[in-house]
Amino acid sequence: MDKNSSDLISFIENFRAATHIGPDQVITGETELESIAAWDSLNLLSVIAMFDLKYNKDINPDNLLKCKRVGDLFNLIHEY
């Protein structure tokens, strides 16, 4: 998978679906996770499940916790 803008857009769509973040919240690669009103530990687990189901990636939760932006999560796809 190439790290291009269409991949990021697709990732954001998957992220939004997995975390049930509504369309009223603007999400980009630069969006700080802590700025997302619905961001919590349950959504973190949803992201782990998304990585497994959508990307066939087994993400180490410690690496996930280091992510500060949505783009950091996207970059994890390419690290595994």
mmCIF file of the N, C-alpha and C atoms, coordinates in Angstrom:
data_MODEL
# 
_entry.id   MODEL 
# 
loop_
_atom_site.group_PDB 
_atom_site.id 
_atom_site.type_symbol 
_atom_site.label_atom_id 
_atom_site.label_alt_id 
_atom_site.label_comp_id 
_atom_site.label_asym_id 
_atom_site.label_entity_id 
_atom_site.label_seq_id 
_atom_site.pdbx_PDB_ins_code 
_atom_site.Cartn_x 
_atom_site.Cartn_y 
_atom_site.Cartn_z 
_atom_site.occupancy 
_atom_site.B_iso_or_equiv 
_atom_site.pdbx_formal_charge 
_atom_site.auth_seq_id 
_atom_site.auth_comp_id 
_atom_site.auth_asym_id 
_atom_site.auth_atom_id 
_atom_site.pdbx_PDB_model_num 
ATOM 1   N N  . MET A 1 1  ? 0.845   -1.181 0.000  1.00 0.00 ? 1  MET A N  1 
ATOM 2   C CA . MET A 1 1  ? 0.000   0.000  0.000  1.00 0.00 ? 1  MET A CA 1 
ATOM 3   C C  . MET A 1 1  ? 0.885   1.238  0.000  1.00 0.00 ? 1  MET A C  1 
ATOM 4   N N  . ASP A 1 2  ? 0.690   2.111  -0.964 1.00 0.00 ? 2  ASP A N  1 
ATOM 5   C CA . ASP A 1 2  ? 1.457   3.344  -1.037 1.00 0.00 ? 2  ASP A CA 1 
ATOM 6   C C  . ASP A 1 2  ? 0.907   4.348  -0.037 1.00 0.00 ? 2  ASP A C  1 
ATOM 7   N N  . LYS A 1 3  ? 1.834   5.121  0.519  1.00 0.00 ? 3  LYS A N  1 
ATOM 8   C CA . LYS A 1 3  ? 1.442   6.179  1.450  1.00 0.00 ? 3  LYS A CA 1 
ATOM 9   C C  . LYS A 1 3  ? 1.084   7.424  0.634  1.00 0.00 ? 3  LYS A C  1 
ATOM 10  N N  . ASN A 1 4  ? -0.126  7.442  0.077  1.00 0.00 ? 4  ASN A N  1 
ATOM 11  C CA . ASN A 1 4  ? -0.532  8.635  -0.663 1.00 0.00 ? 4  ASN A CA 1 
ATOM 12  C C  . ASN A 1 4  ? -1.836  9.170  -0.107 1.00 0.00 ? 4  ASN A C  1 
ATOM 13  N N  . SER A 1 5  ? -2.295  10.276 -0.653 1.00 0.00 ? 5  SER A N  1 
ATOM 14  C CA . SER A 1 5  ? -3.463  10.948 -0.086 1.00 0.00 ? 5  SER A CA 1 
ATOM 15  C C  . SER A 1 5  ? -4.734  10.112 -0.190 1.00 0.00 ? 5  SER A C  1 
ATOM 16  N N  . SER A 1 6  ? -4.887  9.325  -1.268 1.00 0.00 ? 6  SER A N  1 
ATOM 17  C CA . SER A 1 6  ? -6.099  8.502  -1.365 1.00 0.00 ? 6  SER A CA 1 
ATOM 18  C C  . SER A 1 6  ? -6.085  7.403  -0.307 1.00 0.00 ? 6  SER A C  1 
ATOM 19  N N  . ASP A 1 7  ? -4.904  6.885  0.032  1.00 0.00 ? 7  ASP A N  1 
ATOM 20  C CA . ASP A 1 7  ? -4.811  5.902  1.114  1.00 0.00 ? 7  ASP A CA 1 
ATOM 21  C C  . ASP A 1 7  ? -5.171  6.539  2.451  1.00 0.00 ? 7  ASP A C  1 
ATOM 22  N N  . LEU A 1 8  ? -4.716  7.769  2.671  1.00 0.00 ? 8  LEU A N  1 
ATOM 23  C CA . LEU A 1 8  ? -5.029  8.471  3.915  1.00 0.00 ? 8  LEU A CA 1 
ATOM 24  C C  . LEU A 1 8  ? -6.525  8.746  3.998  1.00 0.00 ? 8  LEU A C  1 
ATOM 25  N N  . ILE A 1 9  ? -7.134  9.155  2.910  1.00 0.00 ? 9  ILE A N  1 
ATOM 26  C CA . ILE A 1 9  ? -8.579  9.403  2.899  1.00 0.00 ? 9  ILE A CA 1 
ATOM 27  C C  . ILE A 1 9  ? -9.338  8.126  3.230  1.00 0.00 ? 9  ILE A C  1 
ATOM 28  N N  . SER A 1 10 ? -8.940  7.027  2.635  1.00 0.00 ? 10 SER A N  1 
ATOM 29  C CA . SER A 1 10 ? -9.566  5.737  2.918  1.00 0.00 ? 10 SER A CA 1 
ATOM 30  C C  . SER A 1 10 ? -9.370  5.351  4.380  1.00 0.00 ? 10 SER A C  1 
ATOM 31  N N  . PHE A 1 11 ? -8.157  5.575  4.904  1.00 0.00 ? 11 PHE A N  1 
ATOM 32  C CA . PHE A 1 11 ? -7.875  5.282  6.301  1.00 0.00 ? 11 PHE A CA 1 
ATOM 33  C C  . PHE A 1 11 ? -8.774  6.115  7.213  1.00 0.00 ? 11 PHE A C  1 
ATOM 34  N N  . ILE A 1 12 ? -8.910  7.379  6.914  1.00 0.00 ? 12 ILE A N  1 
ATOM 35  C CA . ILE A 1 12 ? -9.748  8.253  7.738  1.00 0.00 ? 12 ILE A CA 1 
ATOM 36  C C  . ILE A 1 12 ? -11.201 7.788  7.708  1.00 0.00 ? 12 ILE A C  1 
ATOM 37  N N  . GLU A 1 13 ? -11.686 7.356  6.547  1.00 0.00 ? 13 GLU A N  1 
ATOM 38  C CA . GLU A 1 13 ? -13.046 6.810  6.467  1.00 0.00 ? 13 GLU A CA 1 
ATOM 39  C C  . GLU A 1 13 ? -13.187 5.577  7.346  1.00 0.00 ? 13 GLU A C  1 
ATOM 40  N N  . ASN A 1 14 ? -12.196 4.686  7.302  1.00 0.00 ? 14 ASN A N  1 
ATOM 41  C CA . ASN A 1 14 ? -12.219 3.494  8.148  1.00 0.00 ? 14 ASN A CA 1 
ATOM 42  C C  . ASN A 1 14 ? -12.114 3.861  9.628  1.00 0.00 ? 14 ASN A C  1 
ATOM 43  N N  . PHE A 1 15 ? -11.266 4.825  9.938  1.00 0.00 ? 15 PHE A N  1 
ATOM 44  C CA . PHE A 1 15 ? -11.104 5.304  11.307 1.00 0.00 ? 15 PHE A CA 1 
ATOM 45  C C  . PHE A 1 15 ? -12.420 5.875  11.826 1.00 0.00 ? 15 PHE A C  1 
ATOM 46  N N  . ARG A 1 16 ? -13.055 6.684  11.008 1.00 0.00 ? 16 ARG A N  1 
ATOM 47  C CA . ARG A 1 16 ? -14.329 7.308  11.389 1.00 0.00 ? 16 ARG A CA 1 
ATOM 48  C C  . ARG A 1 16 ? -15.390 6.233  11.638 1.00 0.00 ? 16 ARG A C  1 
ATOM 49  N N  . ALA A 1 17 ? -15.453 5.232  10.783 1.00 0.00 ? 17 ALA A N  1 
ATOM 50  C CA . ALA A 1 17 ? -16.441 4.154  10.945 1.00 0.00 ? 17 ALA A CA 1 
ATOM 51  C C  . ALA A 1 17 ? -16.152 3.325  12.200 1.00 0.00 ? 17 ALA A C  1 
ATOM 52  N N  . ALA A 1 18 ? -14.894 3.018  12.425 1.00 0.00 ? 18 ALA A N  1 
ATOM 53  C CA . ALA A 1 18 ? -14.523 2.182  13.574 1.00 0.00 ? 18 ALA A CA 1 
ATOM 54  C C  . ALA A 1 18 ? -14.791 2.885  14.896 1.00 0.00 ? 18 ALA A C  1 
ATOM 55  N N  . THR A 1 19 ? -14.607 4.188  14.927 1.00 0.00 ? 19 THR A N  1 
ATOM 56  C CA . THR A 1 19 ? -14.738 4.932  16.171 1.00 0.00 ? 19 THR A CA 1 
ATOM 57  C C  . THR A 1 19 ? -16.100 5.618  16.303 1.00 0.00 ? 19 THR A C  1 
ATOM 58  N N  . HIS A 1 20 ? -16.933 5.500  15.276 1.00 0.00 ? 20 HIS A N  1 
ATOM 59  C CA . HIS A 1 20 ? -18.270 6.104  15.282 1.00 0.00 ? 20 HIS A CA 1 
ATOM 60  C C  . HIS A 1 20 ? -18.215 7.624  15.485 1.00 0.00 ? 20 HIS A C  1 
ATOM 61  N N  . ILE A 1 21 ? -17.191 8.226  14.905 1.00 0.00 ? 21 ILE A N  1 
ATOM 62  C CA . ILE A 1 21 ? -17.061 9.682  14.952 1.00 0.00 ? 21 ILE A CA 1 
ATOM 63  C C  . ILE A 1 21 ? -17.887 10.251 13.807 1.00 0.00 ? 21 ILE A C  1 
ATOM 64  N N  . GLY A 1 22 ? -18.810 11.107 14.138 1.00 0.00 ? 22 GLY A N  1 
ATOM 65  C CA . GLY A 1 22 ? -19.749 11.634 13.161 1.00 0.00 ? 22 GLY A CA 1 
ATOM 66  C C  . GLY A 1 22 ? -19.120 12.546 12.129 1.00 0.00 ? 22 GLY A C  1 
ATOM 67  N N  . PRO A 1 23 ? -19.863 12.803 11.064 1.00 0.00 ? 23 PRO A N  1 
ATOM 68  C CA . PRO A 1 23 ? -19.358 13.641 9.975  1.00 0.00 ? 23 PRO A CA 1 
ATOM 69  C C  . PRO A 1 23 ? -19.183 15.105 10.354 1.00 0.00 ? 23 PRO A C  1 
ATOM 70  N N  . ASP A 1 24 ? -19.737 15.510 11.499 1.00 0.00 ? 24 ASP A N  1 
ATOM 71  C CA . ASP A 1 24 ? -19.594 16.901 11.914 1.00 0.00 ? 24 ASP A CA 1 
ATOM 72  C C  . ASP A 1 24 ? -18.194 17.206 12.443 1.00 0.00 ? 24 ASP A C  1 
ATOM 73  N N  . GLN A 1 25 ? -17.444 16.171 12.813 1.00 0.00 ? 25 GLN A N  1 
ATOM 74  C CA . GLN A 1 25 ? -16.067 16.343 13.299 1.00 0.00 ? 25 GLN A CA 1 
ATOM 75  C C  . GLN A 1 25 ? -15.114 16.251 12.101 1.00 0.00 ? 25 GLN A C  1 
ATOM 76  N N  . VAL A 1 26 ? -14.352 17.303 11.863 1.00 0.00 ? 26 VAL A N  1 
ATOM 77  C CA . VAL A 1 26 ? -13.375 17.306 10.777 1.00 0.00 ? 26 VAL A CA 1 
ATOM 78  C C  . VAL A 1 26 ? -12.183 16.463 11.215 1.00 0.00 ? 26 VAL A C  1 
ATOM 79  N N  . ILE A 1 27 ? -11.826 15.484 10.382 1.00 0.00 ? 27 ILE A N  1 
ATOM 80  C CA . ILE A 1 27 ? -10.695 14.610 10.669 1.00 0.00 ? 27 ILE A CA 1 
ATOM 81  C C  . ILE A 1 27 ? -9.734  14.676 9.488  1.00 0.00 ? 27 ILE A C  1 
ATOM 82  N N  . THR A 1 28 ? -8.474  14.979 9.778  1.00 0.00 ? 28 THR A N  1 
ATOM 83  C CA . THR A 1 28 ? -7.405  14.962 8.778  1.00 0.00 ? 28 THR A CA 1 
ATOM 84  C C  . THR A 1 28 ? -6.241  14.190 9.379  1.00 0.00 ? 28 THR A C  1 
ATOM 85  N N  . GLY A 1 29 ? -5.195  14.026 8.625  1.00 0.00 ? 29 GLY A N  1 
ATOM 86  C CA . GLY A 1 29 ? -3.994  13.384 9.142  1.00 0.00 ? 29 GLY A CA 1 
ATOM 87  C C  . GLY A 1 29 ? -3.359  14.179 10.269 1.00 0.00 ? 29 GLY A C  1 
ATOM 88  N N  . GLU A 1 30 ? -3.600  15.480 10.291 1.00 0.00 ? 30 GLU A N  1 
ATOM 89  C CA . GLU A 1 30 ? -3.022  16.359 11.312 1.00 0.00 ? 30 GLU A CA 1 
ATOM 90  C C  . GLU A 1 30 ? -3.876  16.464 12.572 1.00 0.00 ? 30 GLU A C  1 
ATOM 91  N N  . THR A 1 31 ? -5.053  15.873 12.551 1.00 0.00 ? 31 THR A N  1 
ATOM 92  C CA . THR A 1 31 ? -5.950  15.967 13.706 1.00 0.00 ? 31 THR A CA 1 
ATOM 93  C C  . THR A 1 31 ? -5.324  15.295 14.923 1.00 0.00 ? 31 THR A C  1 
ATOM 94  N N  . GLU A 1 32 ? -5.231  16.047 15.998 1.00 0.00 ? 32 GLU A N  1 
ATOM 95  C CA . GLU A 1 32 ? -4.731  15.504 17.260 1.00 0.00 ? 32 GLU A CA 1 
ATOM 96  C C  . GLU A 1 32 ? -5.796  14.587 17.845 1.00 0.00 ? 32 GLU A C  1 
ATOM 97  N N  . LEU A 1 33 ? -5.396  13.376 18.224 1.00 0.00 ? 33 LEU A N  1 
ATOM 98  C CA . LEU A 1 33 ? -6.353  12.422 18.772 1.00 0.00 ? 33 LEU A CA 1 
ATOM 99  C C  . LEU A 1 33 ? -7.065  12.975 20.000 1.00 0.00 ? 33 LEU A C  1 
ATOM 100 N N  . GLU A 1 34 ? -6.325  13.648 20.857 1.00 0.00 ? 34 GLU A N  1 
ATOM 101 C CA . GLU A 1 34 ? -6.909  14.206 22.080 1.00 0.00 ? 34 GLU A CA 1 
ATOM 102 C C  . GLU A 1 34 ? -7.910  15.321 21.795 1.00 0.00 ? 34 GLU A C  1 
ATOM 103 N N  . SER A 1 35 ? -7.907  15.874 20.583 1.00 0.00 ? 35 SER A N  1 
ATOM 104 C CA . SER A 1 35 ? -8.860  16.926 20.240 1.00 0.00 ? 35 SER A CA 1 
ATOM 105 C C  . SER A 1 35 ? -10.199 16.357 19.775 1.00 0.00 ? 35 SER A C  1 
ATOM 106 N N  . ILE A 1 36 ? -10.251 15.053 19.571 1.00 0.00 ? 36 ILE A N  1 
ATOM 107 C CA . ILE A 1 36 ? -11.486 14.399 19.132 1.00 0.00 ? 36 ILE A CA 1 
ATOM 108 C C  . ILE A 1 36 ? -12.339 14.136 20.373 1.00 0.00 ? 36 ILE A C  1 
ATOM 109 N N  . ALA A 1 37 ? -13.512 14.750 20.406 1.00 0.00 ? 37 ALA A N  1 
ATOM 110 C CA . ALA A 1 37 ? -14.368 14.678 21.594 1.00 0.00 ? 37 ALA A CA 1 
ATOM 111 C C  . ALA A 1 37 ? -14.673 13.229 21.989 1.00 0.00 ? 37 ALA A C  1 
ATOM 112 N N  . ALA A 1 38 ? -14.849 12.355 21.025 1.00 0.00 ? 38 ALA A N  1 
ATOM 113 C CA . ALA A 1 38 ? -15.231 10.972 21.319 1.00 0.00 ? 38 ALA A CA 1 
ATOM 114 C C  . ALA A 1 38 ? -14.030 10.049 21.555 1.00 0.00 ? 38 ALA A C  1 
ATOM 115 N N  . TRP A 1 39 ? -12.811 10.583 21.534 1.00 0.00 ? 39 TRP A N  1 
ATOM 116 C CA . TRP A 1 39 ? -11.621 9.734  21.673 1.00 0.00 ? 39 TRP A CA 1 
ATOM 117 C C  . TRP A 1 39 ? -11.510 9.243  23.110 1.00 0.00 ? 39 TRP A C  1 
ATOM 118 N N  . ASP A 1 40 ? -11.546 7.928  23.279 1.00 0.00 ? 40 ASP A N  1 
ATOM 119 C CA . ASP A 1 40 ? -11.431 7.327  24.605 1.00 0.00 ? 40 ASP A CA 1 
ATOM 120 C C  . ASP A 1 40 ? -10.862 5.919  24.463 1.00 0.00 ? 40 ASP A C  1 
ATOM 121 N N  . SER A 1 41 ? -10.769 5.189  25.557 1.00 0.00 ? 41 SER A N  1 
ATOM 122 C CA . SER A 1 41 ? -10.161 3.857  25.540 1.00 0.00 ? 41 SER A CA 1 
ATOM 123 C C  . SER A 1 41 ? -10.970 2.881  24.698 1.00 0.00 ? 41 SER A C  1 
ATOM 124 N N  . LEU A 1 42 ? -12.274 3.026  24.633 1.00 0.00 ? 42 LEU A N  1 
ATOM 125 C CA . LEU A 1 42 ? -13.082 2.141  23.790 1.00 0.00 ? 42 LEU A CA 1 
ATOM 126 C C  . LEU A 1 42 ? -12.780 2.377  22.315 1.00 0.00 ? 42 LEU A C  1 
ATOM 127 N N  . ASN A 1 43 ? -12.593 3.633  21.939 1.00 0.00 ? 43 ASN A N  1 
ATOM 128 C CA . ASN A 1 43 ? -12.238 3.913  20.550 1.00 0.00 ? 43 ASN A CA 1 
ATOM 129 C C  . ASN A 1 43 ? -10.827 3.425  20.235 1.00 0.00 ? 43 ASN A C  1 
ATOM 130 N N  . LEU A 1 44 ? -9.958  3.446  21.211 1.00 0.00 ? 44 LEU A N  1 
ATOM 131 C CA . LEU A 1 44 ? -8.618  2.898  21.025 1.00 0.00 ? 44 LEU A CA 1 
ATOM 132 C C  . LEU A 1 44 ? -8.705  1.403  20.703 1.00 0.00 ? 44 LEU A C  1 
ATOM 133 N N  . LEU A 1 45 ? -9.555  0.697  21.430 1.00 0.00 ? 45 LEU A N  1 
ATOM 134 C CA . LEU A 1 45 ? -9.767  -0.733 21.145 1.00 0.00 ? 45 LEU A CA 1 
ATOM 135 C C  . LEU A 1 45 ? -10.392 -0.933 19.767 1.00 0.00 ? 45 LEU A C  1 
ATOM 136 N N  . SER A 1 46 ? -11.271 -0.032 19.383 1.00 0.00 ? 46 SER A N  1 
ATOM 137 C CA . SER A 1 46 ? -11.876 -0.106 18.051 1.00 0.00 ? 46 SER A CA 1 
ATOM 138 C C  . SER A 1 46 ? -10.838 0.074  16.956 1.00 0.00 ? 46 SER A C  1 
ATOM 139 N N  . VAL A 1 47 ? -9.874  0.938  17.199 1.00 0.00 ? 47 VAL A N  1 
ATOM 140 C CA . VAL A 1 47 ? -8.799  1.151  16.222 1.00 0.00 ? 47 VAL A CA 1 
ATOM 141 C C  . VAL A 1 47 ? -7.927  -0.115 16.123 1.00 0.00 ? 47 VAL A C  1 
ATOM 142 N N  . ILE A 1 48 ? -7.649  -0.755 17.247 1.00 0.00 ? 48 ILE A N  1 
ATOM 143 C CA . ILE A 1 48 ? -6.883  -2.006 17.219 1.00 0.00 ? 48 ILE A CA 1 
ATOM 144 C C  . ILE A 1 48 ? -7.634  -3.041 16.382 1.00 0.00 ? 48 ILE A C  1 
ATOM 145 N N  . ALA A 1 49 ? -8.947  -3.135 16.587 1.00 0.00 ? 49 ALA A N  1 
ATOM 146 C CA . ALA A 1 49 ? -9.759  -4.077 15.799 1.00 0.00 ? 49 ALA A CA 1 
ATOM 147 C C  . ALA A 1 49 ? -9.757  -3.698 14.324 1.00 0.00 ? 49 ALA A C  1 
ATOM 148 N N  . MET A 1 50 ? -9.824  -2.399 14.021 1.00 0.00 ? 50 MET A N  1 
ATOM 149 C CA . MET A 1 50 ? -9.800  -1.946 12.638 1.00 0.00 ? 50 MET A CA 1 
ATOM 150 C C  . MET A 1 50 ? -8.491  -2.346 11.957 1.00 0.00 ? 50 MET A C  1 
ATOM 151 N N  . PHE A 1 51 ? -7.378  -2.166 12.665 1.00 0.00 ? 51 PHE A N  1 
ATOM 152 C CA . PHE A 1 51 ? -6.085  -2.551 12.091 1.00 0.00 ? 51 PHE A CA 1 
ATOM 153 C C  . PHE A 1 51 ? -6.078  -4.038 11.745 1.00 0.00 ? 51 PHE A C  1 
ATOM 154 N N  . ASP A 1 52 ? -6.643  -4.841 12.616 1.00 0.00 ? 52 ASP A N  1 
ATOM 155 C CA . ASP A 1 52 ? -6.681  -6.278 12.393 1.00 0.00 ? 52 ASP A CA 1 
ATOM 156 C C  . ASP A 1 52 ? -7.612  -6.635 11.235 1.00 0.00 ? 52 ASP A C  1 
ATOM 157 N N  . LEU A 1 53 ? -8.827  -6.126 11.263 1.00 0.00 ? 53 LEU A N  1 
ATOM 158 C CA . LEU A 1 53 ? -9.839  -6.517 10.285 1.00 0.00 ? 53 LEU A CA 1 
ATOM 159 C C  . LEU A 1 53 ? -9.662  -5.876 8.916  1.00 0.00 ? 53 LEU A C  1 
ATOM 160 N N  . LYS A 1 54 ? -9.344  -4.599 8.885  1.00 0.00 ? 54 LYS A N  1 
ATOM 161 C CA . LYS A 1 54 ? -9.249  -3.884 7.604  1.00 0.00 ? 54 LYS A CA 1 
ATOM 162 C C  . LYS A 1 54 ? -7.874  -3.972 6.963  1.00 0.00 ? 54 LYS A C  1 
ATOM 163 N N  . TYR A 1 55 ? -6.831  -4.061 7.797  1.00 0.00 ? 55 TYR A N  1 
ATOM 164 C CA . TYR A 1 55 ? -5.468  -3.982 7.275  1.00 0.00 ? 55 TYR A CA 1 
ATOM 165 C C  . TYR A 1 55 ? -4.638  -5.230 7.560  1.00 0.00 ? 55 TYR A C  1 
ATOM 166 N N  . ASN A 1 56 ? -5.247  -6.206 8.248  1.00 0.00 ? 56 ASN A N  1 
ATOM 167 C CA . ASN A 1 56 ? -4.562  -7.454 8.579  1.00 0.00 ? 56 ASN A CA 1 
ATOM 168 C C  . ASN A 1 56 ? -3.235  -7.179 9.291  1.00 0.00 ? 56 ASN A C  1 
ATOM 169 N N  . LYS A 1 57 ? -3.275  -6.221 10.229 1.00 0.00 ? 57 LYS A N  1 
ATOM 170 C CA . LYS A 1 57 ? -2.093  -5.828 10.993 1.00 0.00 ? 57 LYS A CA 1 
ATOM 171 C C  . LYS A 1 57 ? -2.360  -6.028 12.476 1.00 0.00 ? 57 LYS A C  1 
ATOM 172 N N  . ASP A 1 58 ? -1.434  -6.665 13.150 1.00 0.00 ? 58 ASP A N  1 
ATOM 173 C CA . ASP A 1 58 ? -1.514  -6.871 14.592 1.00 0.00 ? 58 ASP A CA 1 
ATOM 174 C C  . ASP A 1 58 ? -0.664  -5.791 15.244 1.00 0.00 ? 58 ASP A C  1 
ATOM 175 N N  . ILE A 1 59 ? -1.310  -4.758 15.742 1.00 0.00 ? 59 ILE A N  1 
ATOM 176 C CA . ILE A 1 59 ? -0.616  -3.582 16.261 1.00 0.00 ? 59 ILE A CA 1 
ATOM 177 C C  . ILE A 1 59 ? -0.343  -3.738 17.745 1.00 0.00 ? 59 ILE A C  1 
ATOM 178 N N  . ASN A 1 60 ? 0.867   -3.443 18.132 1.00 0.00 ? 60 ASN A N  1 
ATOM 179 C CA . ASN A 1 60 ? 1.247   -3.432 19.537 1.00 0.00 ? 60 ASN A CA 1 
ATOM 180 C C  . ASN A 1 60 ? 0.581   -2.224 20.189 1.00 0.00 ? 60 ASN A C  1 
ATOM 181 N N  . PRO A 1 61 ? -0.233  -2.442 21.234 1.00 0.00 ? 61 PRO A N  1 
ATOM 182 C CA . PRO A 1 61 ? -0.907  -1.311 21.883 1.00 0.00 ? 61 PRO A CA 1 
ATOM 183 C C  . PRO A 1 61 ? 0.052   -0.221 22.377 1.00 0.00 ? 61 PRO A C  1 
ATOM 184 N N  . ASP A 1 62 ? 1.254   -0.596 22.773 1.00 0.00 ? 62 ASP A N  1 
ATOM 185 C CA . ASP A 1 62 ? 2.226   0.419  23.213 1.00 0.00 ? 62 ASP A CA 1 
ATOM 186 C C  . ASP A 1 62 ? 2.566   1.380  22.084 1.00 0.00 ? 62 ASP A C  1 
ATOM 187 N N  . ASN A 1 63 ? 2.708   0.848  20.862 1.00 0.00 ? 63 ASN A N  1 
ATOM 188 C CA . ASN A 1 63 ? 2.985   1.708  19.708 1.00 0.00 ? 63 ASN A CA 1 
ATOM 189 C C  . ASN A 1 63 ? 1.786   2.597  19.399 1.00 0.00 ? 63 ASN A C  1 
ATOM 190 N N  . LEU A 1 64 ? 0.608   2.045  19.577 1.00 0.00 ? 64 LEU A N  1 
ATOM 191 C CA . LEU A 1 64 ? -0.604  2.816  19.332 1.00 0.00 ? 64 LEU A CA 1 
ATOM 192 C C  . LEU A 1 64 ? -0.721  3.975  20.318 1.00 0.00 ? 64 LEU A C  1 
ATOM 193 N N  . LEU A 1 65 ? -0.369  3.741  21.550 1.00 0.00 ? 65 LEU A N  1 
ATOM 194 C CA . LEU A 1 65 ? -0.452  4.784  22.575 1.00 0.00 ? 65 LEU A CA 1 
ATOM 195 C C  . LEU A 1 65 ? 0.530   5.931  22.334 1.00 0.00 ? 65 LEU A C  1 
ATOM 196 N N  . LYS A 1 66 ? 1.564   5.681  21.562 1.00 0.00 ? 66 LYS A N  1 
ATOM 197 C CA . LYS A 1 66 ? 2.538   6.731  21.241 1.00 0.00 ? 66 LYS A CA 1 
ATOM 198 C C  . LYS A 1 66 ? 2.007   7.692  20.176 1.00 0.00 ? 66 LYS A C  1 
ATOM 199 N N  . CYS A 1 67 ? 0.959   7.306  19.485 1.00 0.00 ? 67 CYS A N  1 
ATOM 200 C CA . CYS A 1 67 ? 0.402   8.122  18.412 1.00 0.00 ? 67 CYS A CA 1 
ATOM 201 C C  . CYS A 1 67 ? -0.304  9.334  18.986 1.00 0.00 ? 67 CYS A C  1 
ATOM 202 N N  . LYS A 1 68 ? -0.035  10.471 18.408 1.00 0.00 ? 68 LYS A N  1 
ATOM 203 C CA . LYS A 1 68 ? -0.638  11.731 18.839 1.00 0.00 ? 68 LYS A CA 1 
ATOM 204 C C  . LYS A 1 68 ? -1.645  12.265 17.822 1.00 0.00 ? 68 LYS A C  1 
ATOM 205 N N  . ARG A 1 69 ? -1.447  11.910 16.551 1.00 0.00 ? 69 ARG A N  1 
ATOM 206 C CA . ARG A 1 69 ? -2.305  12.408 15.468 1.00 0.00 ? 69 ARG A CA 1 
ATOM 207 C C  . ARG A 1 69 ? -2.892  11.237 14.695 1.00 0.00 ? 69 ARG A C  1 
ATOM 208 N N  . VAL A 1 70 ? -3.948  11.499 13.954 1.00 0.00 ? 70 VAL A N  1 
ATOM 209 C CA . VAL A 1 70 ? -4.538  10.478 13.099 1.00 0.00 ? 70 VAL A CA 1 
ATOM 210 C C  . VAL A 1 70 ? -3.500  9.994  12.089 1.00 0.00 ? 70 VAL A C  1 
ATOM 211 N N  . GLY A 1 71 ? -2.676  10.901 11.590 1.00 0.00 ? 71 GLY A N  1 
ATOM 212 C CA . GLY A 1 71 ? -1.629  10.527 10.636 1.00 0.00 ? 71 GLY A CA 1 
ATOM 213 C C  . GLY A 1 71 ? -0.605  9.571  11.236 1.00 0.00 ? 71 GLY A C  1 
ATOM 214 N N  . ASP A 1 72 ? -0.368  9.675  12.530 1.00 0.00 ? 72 ASP A N  1 
ATOM 215 C CA . ASP A 1 72 ? 0.536   8.734  13.194 1.00 0.00 ? 72 ASP A CA 1 
ATOM 216 C C  . ASP A 1 72 ? -0.043  7.324  13.157 1.00 0.00 ? 72 ASP A C  1 
ATOM 217 N N  . LEU A 1 73 ? -1.357  7.221  13.365 1.00 0.00 ? 73 LEU A N  1 
ATOM 218 C CA . LEU A 1 73 ? -2.018  5.916  13.270 1.00 0.00 ? 73 LEU A CA 1 
ATOM 219 C C  . LEU A 1 73 ? -1.880  5.361  11.851 1.00 0.00 ? 73 LEU A C  1 
ATOM 220 N N  . PHE A 1 74 ? -2.110  6.220  10.872 1.00 0.00 ? 74 PHE A N  1 
ATOM 221 C CA . PHE A 1 74 ? -1.984  5.825  9.464  1.00 0.00 ? 74 PHE A CA 1 
ATOM 222 C C  . PHE A 1 74 ? -0.577  5.313  9.168  1.00 0.00 ? 74 PHE A C  1 
ATOM 223 N N  . ASN A 1 75 ? 0.430   5.980  9.718  1.00 0.00 ? 75 ASN A N  1 
ATOM 224 C CA . ASN A 1 75 ? 1.810   5.574  9.471  1.00 0.00 ? 75 ASN A CA 1 
ATOM 225 C C  . ASN A 1 75 ? 2.131   4.208  10.062 1.00 0.00 ? 75 ASN A C  1 
ATOM 226 N N  . LEU A 1 76 ? 1.418   3.808  11.107 1.00 0.00 ? 76 LEU A N  1 
ATOM 227 C CA . LEU A 1 76 ? 1.657   2.488  11.709 1.00 0.00 ? 76 LEU A CA 1 
ATOM 228 C C  . LEU A 1 76 ? 1.392   1.354  10.718 1.00 0.00 ? 76 LEU A C  1 
ATOM 229 N N  . ILE A 1 77 ? 0.466   1.576  9.794  1.00 0.00 ? 77 ILE A N  1 
ATOM 230 C CA . ILE A 1 77 ? 0.163   0.541  8.795  1.00 0.00 ? 77 ILE A CA 1 
ATOM 231 C C  . ILE A 1 77 ? 1.432   0.145  8.054  1.00 0.00 ? 77 ILE A C  1 
ATOM 232 N N  . HIS A 1 78 ? 2.267   1.110  7.776  1.00 0.00 ? 78 HIS A N  1 
ATOM 233 C CA . HIS A 1 78 ? 3.464   0.893  6.959  1.00 0.00 ? 78 HIS A CA 1 
ATOM 234 C C  . HIS A 1 78 ? 4.657   0.401  7.772  1.00 0.00 ? 78 HIS A C  1 
ATOM 235 N N  . GLU A 1 79 ? 4.522   0.380  9.083  1.00 0.00 ? 79 GLU A N  1 
ATOM 236 C CA . GLU A 1 79 ? 5.621   -0.050 9.942  1.00 0.00 ? 79 GLU A CA 1 
ATOM 237 C C  . GLU A 1 79 ? 5.553   -1.542 10.253 1.00 0.00 ? 79 GLU A C  1 
ATOM 238 N N  . TYR A 1 80 ? 4.422   -2.178 9.945  1.00 0.00 ? 80 TYR A N  1 
ATOM 239 C CA . TYR A 1 80 ? 4.255   -3.613 10.262 1.00 0.00 ? 80 TYR A CA 1 
ATOM 240 C C  . TYR A 1 80 ? 4.188   -4.417 8.992  1.00 0.00 ? 80 TYR A C  1 
# 
